[in-house]
């Protein structure tokens, strides 16, 4: 079965809340903590793209219509 992907591109505001064991790690902007909550607001979609999903199957049959299997001599 063929599947399609819809990809929406745009902008949004978000708020990410993380939990840390130490105040020094929490103050470090490069440190990653345990994600507690993530809120996404003010979504603005700029454009949408639809494309066919690759299913990983190998196509064995040729795309042309084949004629009779009997040979003419």
PDB file with SEQRES, HELIX, SHEET and CRYST1 records, atoms N, CA, C and O in Angstrom:
SEQRES   1 A   73  UNK UNK UNK UNK UNK UNK UNK UNK UNK UNK UNK UNK UNK          
SEQRES   2 A   73  UNK UNK UNK UNK UNK UNK UNK UNK UNK UNK UNK UNK UNK          
SEQRES   3 A   73  UNK UNK UNK UNK UNK UNK UNK UNK UNK UNK UNK UNK UNK          
SEQRES   4 A   73  UNK UNK UNK UNK UNK UNK UNK UNK UNK UNK UNK UNK UNK          
SEQRES   5 A   73  UNK UNK UNK UNK UNK UNK UNK UNK UNK UNK UNK UNK UNK          
SEQRES   6 A   73  UNK UNK UNK UNK UNK UNK UNK UNK                              
HELIX    1 AA1 UNK A   23  UNK A   27  1                                   5    
SHEET    1 AA1 2 UNK A   4  UNK A  19  0                                        
SHEET    2 AA1 2 UNK A  34  UNK A  52 -1                                        
CRYST1    1.000    1.000    1.000  90.00  90.00  90.00 P 1           1          
ATOM      1  N   UNK A   1       0.840  -1.173   0.000  1.00  0.00           N  
ATOM      2  CA  UNK A   1       0.000   0.000   0.000  1.00  0.00           C  
ATOM      3  C   UNK A   1       0.891   1.244   0.000  1.00  0.00           C  
ATOM      4  O   UNK A   1       1.852   1.324   0.766  1.00  0.00           O  
ATOM      5  N   UNK A   2       0.579   2.182  -0.833  1.00  0.00           N  
ATOM      6  CA  UNK A   2       1.341   3.420  -0.936  1.00  0.00           C  
ATOM      7  C   UNK A   2       0.925   4.360   0.187  1.00  0.00           C  
ATOM      8  O   UNK A   2      -0.265   4.534   0.451  1.00  0.00           O  
ATOM      9  N   UNK A   3       1.903   4.964   0.842  1.00  0.00           N  
ATOM     10  CA  UNK A   3       1.651   5.939   1.903  1.00  0.00           C  
ATOM     11  C   UNK A   3       2.266   7.274   1.483  1.00  0.00           C  
ATOM     12  O   UNK A   3       3.236   7.316   0.726  1.00  0.00           O  
ATOM     13  N   UNK A   4       1.689   8.348   1.982  1.00  0.00           N  
ATOM     14  CA  UNK A   4       2.169   9.688   1.666  1.00  0.00           C  
ATOM     15  C   UNK A   4       2.501  10.432   2.944  1.00  0.00           C  
ATOM     16  O   UNK A   4       1.855  10.230   3.972  1.00  0.00           O  
ATOM     17  N   UNK A   5       3.504  11.290   2.883  1.00  0.00           N  
ATOM     18  CA  UNK A   5       3.911  12.122   4.006  1.00  0.00           C  
ATOM     19  C   UNK A   5       3.492  13.559   3.740  1.00  0.00           C  
ATOM     20  O   UNK A   5       3.695  14.071   2.639  1.00  0.00           O  
ATOM     21  N   UNK A   6       2.913  14.210   4.731  1.00  0.00           N  
ATOM     22  CA  UNK A   6       2.605  15.635   4.642  1.00  0.00           C  
ATOM     23  C   UNK A   6       3.556  16.343   5.593  1.00  0.00           C  
ATOM     24  O   UNK A   6       3.583  16.047   6.788  1.00  0.00           O  
ATOM     25  N   UNK A   7       4.328  17.271   5.068  1.00  0.00           N  
ATOM     26  CA  UNK A   7       5.332  17.990   5.833  1.00  0.00           C  
ATOM     27  C   UNK A   7       4.920  19.448   5.896  1.00  0.00           C  
ATOM     28  O   UNK A   7       4.853  20.131   4.873  1.00  0.00           O  
ATOM     29  N   UNK A   8       4.644  19.920   7.102  1.00  0.00           N  
ATOM     30  CA  UNK A   8       4.264  21.319   7.304  1.00  0.00           C  
ATOM     31  C   UNK A   8       5.483  22.066   7.845  1.00  0.00           C  
ATOM     32  O   UNK A   8       6.108  21.632   8.813  1.00  0.00           O  
ATOM     33  N   UNK A   9       5.808  23.179   7.220  1.00  0.00           N  
ATOM     34  CA  UNK A   9       6.940  23.998   7.647  1.00  0.00           C  
ATOM     35  C   UNK A   9       6.430  25.362   8.077  1.00  0.00           C  
ATOM     36  O   UNK A   9       5.541  25.936   7.448  1.00  0.00           O  
ATOM     37  N   UNK A  10       7.002  25.866   9.150  1.00  0.00           N  
ATOM     38  CA  UNK A  10       6.576  27.168   9.640  1.00  0.00           C  
ATOM     39  C   UNK A  10       7.317  27.574  10.895  1.00  0.00           C  
ATOM     40  O   UNK A  10       8.454  27.162  11.126  1.00  0.00           O  
ATOM     41  N   UNK A  11       6.659  28.386  11.698  1.00  0.00           N  
ATOM     42  CA  UNK A  11       7.254  28.941  12.916  1.00  0.00           C  
ATOM     43  C   UNK A  11       6.328  28.698  14.092  1.00  0.00           C  
ATOM     44  O   UNK A  11       5.118  28.540  13.927  1.00  0.00           O  
ATOM     45  N   UNK A  12       6.923  28.668  15.299  1.00  0.00           N  
ATOM     46  CA  UNK A  12       6.125  28.510  16.516  1.00  0.00           C  
ATOM     47  C   UNK A  12       6.915  29.021  17.711  1.00  0.00           C  
ATOM     48  O   UNK A  12       8.144  29.084  17.670  1.00  0.00           O  
ATOM     49  N   UNK A  13       6.217  29.382  18.761  1.00  0.00           N  
ATOM     50  CA  UNK A  13       6.832  29.718  20.043  1.00  0.00           C  
ATOM     51  C   UNK A  13       6.694  28.505  20.942  1.00  0.00           C  
ATOM     52  O   UNK A  13       5.667  27.826  20.921  1.00  0.00           O  
ATOM     53  N   UNK A  14       7.726  28.228  21.735  1.00  0.00           N  
ATOM     54  CA  UNK A  14       7.650  27.091  22.635  1.00  0.00           C  
ATOM     55  C   UNK A  14       8.263  27.424  23.985  1.00  0.00           C  
ATOM     56  O   UNK A  14       9.066  28.347  24.119  1.00  0.00           O  
ATOM     57  N   UNK A  15       7.858  26.645  24.980  1.00  0.00           N  
ATOM     58  CA  UNK A  15       8.432  26.742  26.318  1.00  0.00           C  
ATOM     59  C   UNK A  15       8.792  25.331  26.743  1.00  0.00           C  
ATOM     60  O   UNK A  15       7.922  24.463  26.809  1.00  0.00           O  
ATOM     61  N   UNK A  16      10.066  25.089  27.032  1.00  0.00           N  
ATOM     62  CA  UNK A  16      10.569  23.783  27.414  1.00  0.00           C  
ATOM     63  C   UNK A  16      11.006  23.825  28.873  1.00  0.00           C  
ATOM     64  O   UNK A  16      11.847  24.642  29.249  1.00  0.00           O  
ATOM     65  N   UNK A  17      10.438  22.951  29.692  1.00  0.00           N  
ATOM     66  CA  UNK A  17      10.769  22.886  31.119  1.00  0.00           C  
ATOM     67  C   UNK A  17      11.572  21.614  31.349  1.00  0.00           C  
ATOM     68  O   UNK A  17      11.142  20.521  30.982  1.00  0.00           O  
ATOM     69  N   UNK A  18      12.762  21.770  31.969  1.00  0.00           N  
ATOM     70  CA  UNK A  18      13.639  20.636  32.261  1.00  0.00           C  
ATOM     71  C   UNK A  18      13.939  20.576  33.757  1.00  0.00           C  
ATOM     72  O   UNK A  18      13.919  21.594  34.449  1.00  0.00           O  
ATOM     73  N   UNK A  19      14.217  19.366  34.240  1.00  0.00           N  
ATOM     74  CA  UNK A  19      14.546  19.152  35.656  1.00  0.00           C  
ATOM     75  C   UNK A  19      16.017  18.740  35.767  1.00  0.00           C  
ATOM     76  O   UNK A  19      16.494  17.904  35.000  1.00  0.00           O  
ATOM     77  N   UNK A  20      16.736  19.342  36.739  1.00  0.00           N  
ATOM     78  CA  UNK A  20      18.153  19.046  36.973  1.00  0.00           C  
ATOM     79  C   UNK A  20      18.383  18.689  38.430  1.00  0.00           C  
ATOM     80  O   UNK A  20      17.603  19.074  39.301  1.00  0.00           O  
ATOM     81  N   UNK A  21      19.473  17.939  38.699  1.00  0.00           N  
ATOM     82  CA  UNK A  21      19.847  17.566  40.065  1.00  0.00           C  
ATOM     83  C   UNK A  21      20.668  18.657  40.746  1.00  0.00           C  
ATOM     84  O   UNK A  21      20.649  18.772  41.971  1.00  0.00           O  
ATOM     85  N   UNK A  22      21.386  19.455  39.962  1.00  0.00           N  
ATOM     86  CA  UNK A  22      22.275  20.472  40.522  1.00  0.00           C  
ATOM     87  C   UNK A  22      22.010  21.821  39.871  1.00  0.00           C  
ATOM     88  O   UNK A  22      21.679  21.899  38.688  1.00  0.00           O  
ATOM     89  N   UNK A  23      22.158  22.873  40.651  1.00  0.00           N  
ATOM     90  CA  UNK A  23      21.915  24.226  40.156  1.00  0.00           C  
ATOM     91  C   UNK A  23      22.944  24.617  39.092  1.00  0.00           C  
ATOM     92  O   UNK A  23      22.622  25.377  38.178  1.00  0.00           O  
ATOM     93  N   UNK A  24      24.173  24.111  39.196  1.00  0.00           N  
ATOM     94  CA  UNK A  24      25.204  24.433  38.214  1.00  0.00           C  
ATOM     95  C   UNK A  24      24.832  23.885  36.833  1.00  0.00           C  
ATOM     96  O   UNK A  24      25.036  24.551  35.817  1.00  0.00           O  
ATOM     97  N   UNK A  25      24.288  22.673  36.807  1.00  0.00           N  
ATOM     98  CA  UNK A  25      23.860  22.092  35.541  1.00  0.00           C  
ATOM     99  C   UNK A  25      22.669  22.857  34.973  1.00  0.00           C  
ATOM    100  O   UNK A  25      22.592  23.071  33.763  1.00  0.00           O  
ATOM    101  N   UNK A  26      21.754  23.264  35.819  1.00  0.00           N  
ATOM    102  CA  UNK A  26      20.580  24.008  35.368  1.00  0.00           C  
ATOM    103  C   UNK A  26      20.973  25.371  34.794  1.00  0.00           C  
ATOM    104  O   UNK A  26      20.322  25.867  33.874  1.00  0.00           O  
ATOM    105  N   UNK A  27      22.022  25.968  35.325  1.00  0.00           N  
ATOM    106  CA  UNK A  27      22.472  27.270  34.847  1.00  0.00           C  
ATOM    107  C   UNK A  27      23.261  27.168  33.542  1.00  0.00           C  
ATOM    108  O   UNK A  27      23.410  28.167  32.837  1.00  0.00           O  
ATOM    109  N   UNK A  28      23.767  25.986  33.210  1.00  0.00           N  
ATOM    110  CA  UNK A  28      24.544  25.784  31.991  1.00  0.00           C  
ATOM    111  C   UNK A  28      23.592  25.641  30.797  1.00  0.00           C  
ATOM    112  O   UNK A  28      22.812  24.690  30.760  1.00  0.00           O  
ATOM    113  N   UNK A  29      23.631  26.560  29.817  1.00  0.00           N  
ATOM    114  CA  UNK A  29      22.705  26.491  28.681  1.00  0.00           C  
ATOM    115  C   UNK A  29      22.937  25.279  27.768  1.00  0.00           C  
ATOM    116  O   UNK A  29      22.047  24.906  27.003  1.00  0.00           O  
ATOM    117  N   UNK A  30      24.127  24.659  27.841  1.00  0.00           N  
ATOM    118  CA  UNK A  30      24.431  23.499  27.005  1.00  0.00           C  
ATOM    119  C   UNK A  30      24.044  22.171  27.654  1.00  0.00           C  
ATOM    120  O   UNK A  30      24.039  21.138  26.984  1.00  0.00           O  
ATOM    121  N   UNK A  31      23.723  22.184  28.926  1.00  0.00           N  
ATOM    122  CA  UNK A  31      23.352  20.957  29.631  1.00  0.00           C  
ATOM    123  C   UNK A  31      21.930  20.553  29.275  1.00  0.00           C  
ATOM    124  O   UNK A  31      21.061  21.399  29.065  1.00  0.00           O  
ATOM    125  N   UNK A  32      21.709  19.243  29.212  1.00  0.00           N  
ATOM    126  CA  UNK A  32      20.375  18.723  28.930  1.00  0.00           C  
ATOM    127  C   UNK A  32      19.864  18.003  30.169  1.00  0.00           C  
ATOM    128  O   UNK A  32      20.533  17.130  30.722  1.00  0.00           O  
ATOM    129  N   UNK A  33      18.672  18.385  30.589  1.00  0.00           N  
ATOM    130  CA  UNK A  33      18.070  17.758  31.754  1.00  0.00           C  
ATOM    131  C   UNK A  33      16.922  16.846  31.364  1.00  0.00           C  
ATOM    132  O   UNK A  33      16.719  16.538  30.189  1.00  0.00           O  
ATOM    133  N   UNK A  34      16.176  16.423  32.371  1.00  0.00           N  
ATOM    134  CA  UNK A  34      14.986  15.597  32.143  1.00  0.00           C  
ATOM    135  C   UNK A  34      13.842  16.509  31.713  1.00  0.00           C  
ATOM    136  O   UNK A  34      13.491  17.450  32.424  1.00  0.00           O  
ATOM    137  N   UNK A  35      13.262  16.227  30.548  1.00  0.00           N  
ATOM    138  CA  UNK A  35      12.174  17.055  30.036  1.00  0.00           C  
ATOM    139  C   UNK A  35      10.920  16.793  30.869  1.00  0.00           C  
ATOM    140  O   UNK A  35      10.466  15.656  30.998  1.00  0.00           O  
ATOM    141  N   UNK A  36      10.370  17.873  31.432  1.00  0.00           N  
ATOM    142  CA  UNK A  36       9.178  17.777  32.265  1.00  0.00           C  
ATOM    143  C   UNK A  36       7.943  18.173  31.467  1.00  0.00           C  
ATOM    144  O   UNK A  36       6.894  17.535  31.557  1.00  0.00           O  
ATOM    145  N   UNK A  37       8.090  19.250  30.675  1.00  0.00           N  
ATOM    146  CA  UNK A  37       6.940  19.767  29.936  1.00  0.00           C  
ATOM    147  C   UNK A  37       7.431  20.551  28.727  1.00  0.00           C  
ATOM    148  O   UNK A  37       8.487  21.182  28.767  1.00  0.00           O  
ATOM    149  N   UNK A  38       6.651  20.501  27.655  1.00  0.00           N  
ATOM    150  CA  UNK A  38       6.936  21.296  26.463  1.00  0.00           C  
ATOM    151  C   UNK A  38       5.626  21.828  25.919  1.00  0.00           C  
ATOM    152  O   UNK A  38       4.755  21.056  25.520  1.00  0.00           O  
ATOM    153  N   UNK A  39       5.481  23.157  25.900  1.00  0.00           N  
ATOM    154  CA  UNK A  39       4.286  23.804  25.369  1.00  0.00           C  
ATOM    155  C   UNK A  39       4.636  24.463  24.042  1.00  0.00           C  
ATOM    156  O   UNK A  39       5.651  25.151  23.931  1.00  0.00           O  
ATOM    157  N   UNK A  40       3.791  24.247  23.036  1.00  0.00           N  
ATOM    158  CA  UNK A  40       3.971  24.869  21.729  1.00  0.00           C  
ATOM    159  C   UNK A  40       2.767  25.754  21.471  1.00  0.00           C  
ATOM    160  O   UNK A  40       1.624  25.307  21.572  1.00  0.00           O  
ATOM    161  N   UNK A  41       3.026  27.018  21.138  1.00  0.00           N  
ATOM    162  CA  UNK A  41       1.960  27.991  20.910  1.00  0.00           C  
ATOM    163  C   UNK A  41       2.266  28.813  19.671  1.00  0.00           C  
ATOM    164  O   UNK A  41       3.375  28.772  19.140  1.00  0.00           O  
ATOM    165  N   UNK A  42       1.289  29.545  19.227  1.00  0.00           N  
ATOM    166  CA  UNK A  42       1.426  30.497  18.107  1.00  0.00           C  
ATOM    167  C   UNK A  42       2.032  29.839  16.870  1.00  0.00           C  
ATOM    168  O   UNK A  42       3.039  30.307  16.338  1.00  0.00           O  
ATOM    169  N   UNK A  43       1.419  28.767  16.423  1.00  0.00           N  
ATOM    170  CA  UNK A  43       1.914  28.069  15.241  1.00  0.00           C  
ATOM    171  C   UNK A  43       1.498  28.821  13.986  1.00  0.00           C  
ATOM    172  O   UNK A  43       0.326  29.151  13.804  1.00  0.00           O  
ATOM    173  N   UNK A  44       2.475  29.087  13.122  1.00  0.00           N  
ATOM    174  CA  UNK A  44       2.225  29.745  11.837  1.00  0.00           C  
ATOM    175  C   UNK A  44       2.809  28.860  10.745  1.00  0.00           C  
ATOM    176  O   UNK A  44       4.024  28.677  10.671  1.00  0.00           O  
ATOM    177  N   UNK A  45       1.944  28.312   9.898  1.00  0.00           N  
ATOM    178  CA  UNK A  45       2.392  27.427   8.825  1.00  0.00           C  
ATOM    179  C   UNK A  45       2.693  28.264   7.584  1.00  0.00           C  
ATOM    180  O   UNK A  45       1.836  28.996   7.090  1.00  0.00           O  
ATOM    181  N   UNK A  46       3.924  28.143   7.092  1.00  0.00           N  
ATOM    182  CA  UNK A  46       4.345  28.877   5.901  1.00  0.00           C  
ATOM    183  C   UNK A  46       3.975  28.131   4.621  1.00  0.00           C  
ATOM    184  O   UNK A  46       3.461  28.731   3.677  1.00  0.00           O  
ATOM    185  N   UNK A  47       4.235  26.825   4.589  1.00  0.00           N  
ATOM    186  CA  UNK A  47       3.877  26.025   3.420  1.00  0.00           C  
ATOM    187  C   UNK A  47       3.776  24.558   3.819  1.00  0.00           C  
ATOM    188  O   UNK A  47       4.288  24.136   4.855  1.00  0.00           O  
ATOM    189  N   UNK A  48       3.099  23.794   2.962  1.00  0.00           N  
ATOM    190  CA  UNK A  48       2.908  22.363   3.175  1.00  0.00           C  
ATOM    191  C   UNK A  48       3.371  21.623   1.932  1.00  0.00           C  
ATOM    192  O   UNK A  48       3.092  22.043   0.809  1.00  0.00           O  
ATOM    193  N   UNK A  49       4.087  20.510   2.139  1.00  0.00           N  
ATOM    194  CA  UNK A  49       4.589  19.702   1.036  1.00  0.00           C  
ATOM    195  C   UNK A  49       4.105  18.262   1.241  1.00  0.00           C  
ATOM    196  O   UNK A  49       4.122  17.754   2.362  1.00  0.00           O  
ATOM    197  N   UNK A  50       3.676  17.610   0.161  1.00  0.00           N  
ATOM    198  CA  UNK A  50       3.251  16.208   0.217  1.00  0.00           C  
ATOM    199  C   UNK A  50       4.179  15.410  -0.683  1.00  0.00           C  
ATOM    200  O   UNK A  50       4.432  15.788  -1.827  1.00  0.00           O  
ATOM    201  N   UNK A  51       4.688  14.295  -0.148  1.00  0.00           N  
ATOM    202  CA  UNK A  51       5.535  13.436  -0.969  1.00  0.00           C  
ATOM    203  C   UNK A  51       5.254  11.979  -0.661  1.00  0.00           C  
ATOM    204  O   UNK A  51       4.740  11.637   0.404  1.00  0.00           O  
ATOM    205  N   UNK A  52       5.596  11.134  -1.605  1.00  0.00           N  
ATOM    206  CA  UNK A  52       5.375   9.699  -1.491  1.00  0.00           C  
ATOM    207  C   UNK A  52       6.421   9.110  -0.554  1.00  0.00           C  
ATOM    208  O   UNK A  52       7.609   9.413  -0.663  1.00  0.00           O  
ATOM    209  N   UNK A  53       5.967   8.266   0.366  1.00  0.00           N  
ATOM    210  CA  UNK A  53       6.881   7.638   1.318  1.00  0.00           C  
ATOM    211  C   UNK A  53       7.584   6.464   0.652  1.00  0.00           C  
ATOM    212  O   UNK A  53       6.957   5.685  -0.065  1.00  0.00           O  
ATOM    213  N   UNK A  54       8.870   6.339   0.884  1.00  0.00           N  
ATOM    214  CA  UNK A  54       9.620   5.217   0.336  1.00  0.00           C  
ATOM    215  C   UNK A  54       9.349   4.003   1.212  1.00  0.00           C  
ATOM    216  O   UNK A  54       9.513   4.057   2.430  1.00  0.00           O  
ATOM    217  N   UNK A  55       8.929   2.900   0.578  1.00  0.00           N  
ATOM    218  CA  UNK A  55       8.568   1.717   1.350  1.00  0.00           C  
ATOM    219  C   UNK A  55       9.678   0.675   1.410  1.00  0.00           C  
ATOM    220  O   UNK A  55       9.533  -0.315   2.128  1.00  0.00           O  
ATOM    221  N   UNK A  56      10.772   0.856   0.690  1.00  0.00           N  
ATOM    222  CA  UNK A  56      11.898  -0.046   0.765  1.00  0.00           C  
ATOM    223  C   UNK A  56      11.763  -1.307  -0.078  1.00  0.00           C  
ATOM    224  O   UNK A  56      12.668  -2.142  -0.091  1.00  0.00           O  
ATOM    225  N   UNK A  57      10.649  -1.454  -0.777  1.00  0.00           N  
ATOM    226  CA  UNK A  57      10.475  -2.640  -1.619  1.00  0.00           C  
ATOM    227  C   UNK A  57      11.235  -2.467  -2.927  1.00  0.00           C  
ATOM    228  O   UNK A  57      11.416  -1.349  -3.410  1.00  0.00           O  
ATOM    229  N   UNK A  58      11.677  -3.586  -3.494  1.00  0.00           N  
ATOM    230  CA  UNK A  58      12.369  -3.578  -4.780  1.00  0.00           C  
ATOM    231  C   UNK A  58      11.348  -3.895  -5.861  1.00  0.00           C  
ATOM    232  O   UNK A  58      10.584  -4.855  -5.754  1.00  0.00           O  
ATOM    233  N   UNK A  59      11.348  -3.086  -6.885  1.00  0.00           N  
ATOM    234  CA  UNK A  59      10.407  -3.281  -7.983  1.00  0.00           C  
ATOM    235  C   UNK A  59      11.038  -4.248  -8.976  1.00  0.00           C  
ATOM    236  O   UNK A  59      12.032  -3.917  -9.622  1.00  0.00           O  
ATOM    237  N   UNK A  60      10.465  -5.440  -9.101  1.00  0.00           N  
ATOM    238  CA  UNK A  60      11.018  -6.467  -9.990  1.00  0.00           C  
ATOM    239  C   UNK A  60      10.435  -6.426 -11.387  1.00  0.00           C  
ATOM    240  O   UNK A  60      11.136  -6.746 -12.347  1.00  0.00           O  
ATOM    241  N   UNK A  61       9.194  -6.050 -11.532  1.00  0.00           N  
ATOM    242  CA  UNK A  61       8.562  -6.066 -12.847  1.00  0.00           C  
ATOM    243  C   UNK A  61       8.871  -4.775 -13.594  1.00  0.00           C  
ATOM    244  O   UNK A  61       8.899  -3.697 -13.000  1.00  0.00           O  
ATOM    245  N   UNK A  62       9.104  -4.891 -14.906  1.00  0.00           N  
ATOM    246  CA  UNK A  62       9.374  -3.678 -15.687  1.00  0.00           C  
ATOM    247  C   UNK A  62       8.113  -2.826 -15.806  1.00  0.00           C  
ATOM    248  O   UNK A  62       6.994  -3.325 -15.687  1.00  0.00           O  
ATOM    249  N   UNK A  63       8.313  -1.551 -16.040  1.00  0.00           N  
ATOM    250  CA  UNK A  63       7.175  -0.641 -16.112  1.00  0.00           C  
ATOM    251  C   UNK A  63       6.440  -0.746 -17.449  1.00  0.00           C  
ATOM    252  O   UNK A  63       5.306  -0.279 -17.561  1.00  0.00           O  
ATOM    253  N   UNK A  64       7.057  -1.343 -18.451  1.00  0.00           N  
ATOM    254  CA  UNK A  64       6.412  -1.492 -19.749  1.00  0.00           C  
ATOM    255  C   UNK A  64       5.493  -2.716 -19.728  1.00  0.00           C  
ATOM    256  O   UNK A  64       5.734  -3.670 -18.988  1.00  0.00           O  
ATOM    257  N   UNK A  65       4.465  -2.681 -20.529  1.00  0.00           N  
ATOM    258  CA  UNK A  65       3.564  -3.820 -20.661  1.00  0.00           C  
ATOM    259  C   UNK A  65       4.231  -4.833 -21.573  1.00  0.00           C  
ATOM    260  O   UNK A  65       4.642  -4.514 -22.688  1.00  0.00           O  
ATOM    261  N   UNK A  66       4.332  -6.080 -21.071  1.00  0.00           N  
ATOM    262  CA  UNK A  66       4.968  -7.106 -21.861  1.00  0.00           C  
ATOM    263  C   UNK A  66       3.946  -7.793 -22.752  1.00  0.00           C  
ATOM    264  O   UNK A  66       2.777  -7.925 -22.389  1.00  0.00           O  
ATOM    265  N   UNK A  67       4.399  -8.228 -23.920  1.00  0.00           N  
ATOM    266  CA  UNK A  67       3.523  -8.924 -24.864  1.00  0.00           C  
ATOM    267  C   UNK A  67       3.397 -10.399 -24.534  1.00  0.00           C  
ATOM    268  O   UNK A  67       3.658 -10.813 -23.405  1.00  0.00           O  
ATOM    269  N   UNK A  68       3.005 -11.177 -25.504  1.00  0.00           N  
ATOM    270  CA  UNK A  68       2.808 -12.610 -25.325  1.00  0.00           C  
ATOM    271  C   UNK A  68       4.145 -13.283 -25.019  1.00  0.00           C  
ATOM    272  O   UNK A  68       5.205 -12.812 -25.433  1.00  0.00           O  
ATOM    273  N   UNK A  69       4.074 -14.384 -24.292  1.00  0.00           N  
ATOM    274  CA  UNK A  69       5.294 -15.093 -23.930  1.00  0.00           C  
ATOM    275  C   UNK A  69       5.749 -16.060 -25.021  1.00  0.00           C  
ATOM    276  O   UNK A  69       6.815 -16.661 -24.890  1.00  0.00           O  
ATOM    277  N   UNK A  70       4.970 -16.229 -26.097  1.00  0.00           N  
ATOM    278  CA  UNK A  70       5.362 -17.110 -27.189  1.00  0.00           C  
ATOM    279  C   UNK A  70       6.327 -16.379 -28.106  1.00  0.00           C  
ATOM    280  O   UNK A  70       6.204 -15.176 -28.336  1.00  0.00           O  
ATOM    281  N   UNK A  71       7.296 -17.135 -28.627  1.00  0.00           N  
ATOM    282  CA  UNK A  71       8.293 -16.544 -29.522  1.00  0.00           C  
ATOM    283  C   UNK A  71       7.890 -16.736 -30.961  1.00  0.00           C  
ATOM    284  O   UNK A  71       7.380 -17.795 -31.327  1.00  0.00           O  
ATOM    285  N   UNK A  72       8.109 -15.735 -31.780  1.00  0.00           N  
ATOM    286  CA  UNK A  72       7.834 -15.841 -33.196  1.00  0.00           C  
ATOM    287  C   UNK A  72       9.141 -16.173 -33.911  1.00  0.00           C  
ATOM    288  O   UNK A  72      10.186 -15.612 -33.582  1.00  0.00           O  
ATOM    289  N   UNK A  73       9.091 -17.084 -34.892  1.00  0.00           N  
ATOM    290  CA  UNK A  73      10.298 -17.433 -35.641  1.00  0.00           C  
ATOM    291  C   UNK A  73      10.180 -17.088 -37.096  1.00  0.00           C  
ATOM    292  O   UNK A  73      11.114 -17.320 -37.864  1.00  0.00           O  
TER     293      UNK A  73                                                      
END                                                                             
